[in-house]
Amino acid sequence: MIAAAAPTPTSPQRKDRLSVEGSNGPHWHIPDLIRVGVICCCEEAELRLEAHMLSCPTCREPQIELAEEAAWVKPGERAAKMECAQARNDLFHLLEEGRGICHDAVVHINTCESCRDHLLEPAKVVRAHEIDPSAISAQD
């Protein structure tokens, strides 16, 4: 007898699945497909995350924190052995769990062109908009 594979759970089902399986893991609001794509530096996923970051009220506070932390990075400072995947994973923990982001991850995101363009720039826009809603046009 061949058993059929269980369907991939959707967001409401996922929370039930976590409690049924006894896992105390967090309920992610950013889809796994985007998360994995961003960690792997897939541009389509990066663009989707940018759009999410600009519109998600849940991600607003962590993004402001990221933008403020990045402002403290010294010119020319480099992260010690920090890869994109690790820095991006740290960012997801900040966005999803509110866990603090390590300084090396902030330095990497600030100095890596791809990470800066796709992850830090949306955070700077959110921070600027939070400070002065009319300043959003100044970011373009």
N, C-alpha and C positions, 0 to 999 in steps of 0.2 A: 504494500500500500504506500502510495506517495502522498506525503503531507504537503498541502499548499502553504506557501510562504505567507506569513502574516502581512497584512497591508501596512504600508508605511503610515505611521500615525500623523494626523494633522495636528495643528496647534492645540485645540481643545482636548484632543485625545492624548496628546503627549503628557500633559500634566497628570491625567489619570494613570497612564502607563508608568510614570515615575513613582507614583504612590503605590501602585499595585506591585511593582518590582521591589519596593522597599528602598529605593534610592532617595537620598536626601539632596540630590544635585539640584542646581538652580533651574528655573524654568526660563529658557532663553527667549527673548523677544525678537532677536535678529535671526532669520532663518539659517539653518545649518549650511545650506548651499551657498549663501552669501559669505558666511563665516569662513568656510573652507576655501572658497575662491579667493577671498581677500588674503588669507594666510599664504596661499600659493601664488599671490601676485597676479591673478587673472584680472585683466582690465575691466571686463564686463561686470564682475563682482565688485570691483573697486568703485565703479561708477554708480552701481546700485546702492552701495553703502553710503557714498557721498549724498545721494538723494535722501536716503533714510536719515542720515545725521542732520541734514538741514531741516527736516520736517518732524522729527520725533521729539515730543516733549520729555520723554523718559531719558533720552540721551543728552538733553540740554545741559544739565549741571555738570556731568562728567566732561563734556566738551569744553565748557568754560574752564574747568580745572586744568585740562590738558593745555589749552591756549595760554593760561596764566603760568603754568609750569614751563612751557616752551619759551616764554619771554625771559626766563632766567638763564637760559642756555648761553654760555659765553661764545662769542664769535671764534670759530676755529676749533671748538671743542668737539671731540670725537667719542663715540660710545665704545666701550671696551668689549670687543668680540660680540657685538649684538647684531644678529641677523634680522632681516625684515620679518621673517615668520615669527620669531620670538617677540619682537617689539609689537607686532600686530596682535599677537595672542594676548600680550599684556594689556593692550588697548581694549580688546574685547572684555577682559575681566574688569577693567575700569567702567566701560559702558554698561555691562550687564549686572555686575555685582557691587559696583562702587568701590572695589578694591583699589587701593592706591597703586599708581603706576611708578615703576622704578625709574630713577634718574637716567640710567643708560638707555632705557626704552624711549624716554622723552628726547634725549639727545639724538638717538638714531632717527626718530620720526622727524625731528627738526632738521637734520643734516642730509638724510637720504631724499633725493629728488622725488622719487615715486611716492614714498610715504608722506612726505611734506605736501605734495600736490593733492593726494587723495584722502589723507587723514587729518592733517593739521590745518590746511586751508579752510575746510568746512567748519572746523572748530573755531578758527579765528573769526569767520563770518558770524557764527552764532554768538560769540562773545561780543563782537562789535554791535550786533543788533540788540543784544541785551543791554548794553551800555547806552546806546543811542539808536533807536529804530530808524532814524533817517540816515544813519551812517552806512546802511547796507549798500547803497549805491556807490559809496566811496571805495568799496572793496573790488569793484569791477574794473 
